[in-house]
């Protein structure tokens, strides 16, 4: 469902109930463009888990590849990387 911000303001109680129950996600438009979405708390938690998983796996290919890093202010030399992985 898509609704204008003005209508959403007038119908907030009903829209909150629809989102809360998980019946639908409500897109709120301002000046004809999507500005926000009302979703259930369950949907929000699902999105947060997905975001956390995405962040965790984004750099996963590099995990465990630095063999030694004694001084964080010095550049990492080629010998500090494990090229076998």
TAZI-V383098 format. One record per helix or strand of 2 or more residues. SS is the DSSP state (helix for helix, strand for strand). FROM is the first residue (numbers start at 0). TO is the last residue. Records with the same first field share a line. If there is no record, write none. Layout:
SS = FROM-TO / FROM-TO
//
This chain:
strand = 1-3 / 25-29 / 32-37
helix = 4-9 / 11-19 / 40-57 / 59-61 / 77-79
//
